[in-house]
Amino acid sequence: MYEQARNNGRAFDLVIMDLAVSSGMDGKEAVQKLRELDPQVKAIVSSGYSTDPVMADYRSYGFIGVITKPYGIKKMAEVVQSYLPA
């Protein structure tokens, strides 16, 4: 979806990835794929597993930010606004 949107001139401004996915590619793998497509991708990792190494050192894994679950709409809005241009 990211690649298709980008190719159609409608690139995503920000991606929020869950770290743990029960089936399929997890957030750590997905952000690596996105970085191959677009080295400038803005990706935030989200998880309830606060002790996971990715959450503590998210930049080393290709993310620009982190949001720990659980969170509400107010916290989500703050995080999103902090990474998007005004």
C-alpha positions as CSV (number, residue, x, y, z in Angstrom):
1,M,0.0,0.0,0.0
2,Y,2.8,2.4,0.9
3,E,4.6,1.8,-2.5
4,Q,1.4,2.1,-4.4
5,A,0.4,5.4,-2.7
6,R,3.9,6.8,-3.2
7,N,3.9,5.8,-6.9
8,N,0.5,7.5,-7.4
9,G,1.8,10.8,-5.9
10,R,-0.1,10.3,-2.6
11,A,2.7,9.2,-0.3
12,F,1.8,8.7,3.3
13,D,3.0,11.4,5.7
14,L,3.5,9.1,8.6
15,V,3.3,5.4,9.3
16,I,2.5,3.9,12.7
17,M,3.6,0.3,13.0
18,D,2.6,-2.2,15.7
19,L,5.7,-4.0,16.8
20,A,4.1,-7.4,17.4
21,V,1.8,-8.9,14.7
22,S,0.3,-12.3,15.3
23,S,0.3,-13.3,11.6
24,G,2.5,-11.9,8.9
25,M,5.3,-9.3,9.0
26,D,6.0,-7.5,12.3
27,G,6.7,-3.8,12.6
28,K,10.5,-4.3,12.8
29,E,10.5,-6.2,9.5
30,A,8.0,-3.9,7.8
31,V,10.0,-0.8,8.6
32,Q,13.1,-2.3,7.0
33,K,11.1,-3.0,3.8
34,L,9.7,0.6,3.9
35,R,13.2,2.0,4.3
36,E,14.3,0.1,1.2
37,L,11.4,1.7,-0.8
38,D,11.8,5.1,0.8
39,P,14.8,6.0,3.0
40,Q,12.9,9.1,4.2
41,V,9.8,7.2,5.5
42,K,8.5,8.6,8.8
43,A,7.6,5.5,10.9
44,I,6.6,5.3,14.5
45,V,6.6,2.1,16.4
46,S,3.8,1.2,18.8
47,S,3.7,-1.6,21.3
48,G,2.6,-2.7,24.7
49,Y,5.8,-4.6,25.2
50,S,7.8,-1.7,26.7
51,T,10.7,-3.9,27.5
52,D,11.3,-4.9,23.9
53,P,14.7,-3.6,22.7
54,V,13.1,-1.9,19.7
55,M,11.0,0.3,22.0
56,A,14.1,1.4,24.0
57,D,16.3,2.0,20.9
58,Y,13.7,2.6,18.2
59,R,16.0,4.8,16.0
60,S,18.5,2.0,15.6
61,Y,15.7,0.0,14.0
62,G,14.6,2.7,11.6
63,F,11.8,4.4,13.5
64,I,11.6,8.1,14.2
65,G,9.4,7.8,17.3
66,V,7.6,5.5,19.7
67,I,4.2,5.4,21.3
68,T,3.6,2.8,24.1
69,K,0.3,1.1,24.5
70,P,-2.2,1.7,25.9
71,Y,-2.8,5.2,24.7
72,G,-5.8,7.4,24.0
73,I,-6.6,9.7,21.2
74,K,-5.0,12.7,23.0
75,K,-1.7,11.0,23.3
76,M,-1.9,9.7,19.7
77,A,-2.7,13.2,18.4
78,E,0.3,14.6,20.4
79,V,2.7,12.1,18.9
80,V,1.4,12.4,15.3
81,Q,1.5,16.2,15.5
82,S,5.1,16.2,16.8
83,Y,6.3,14.4,13.7
84,L,4.2,16.1,11.0
85,P,4.9,19.5,9.5
86,A,2.5,22.2,10.7
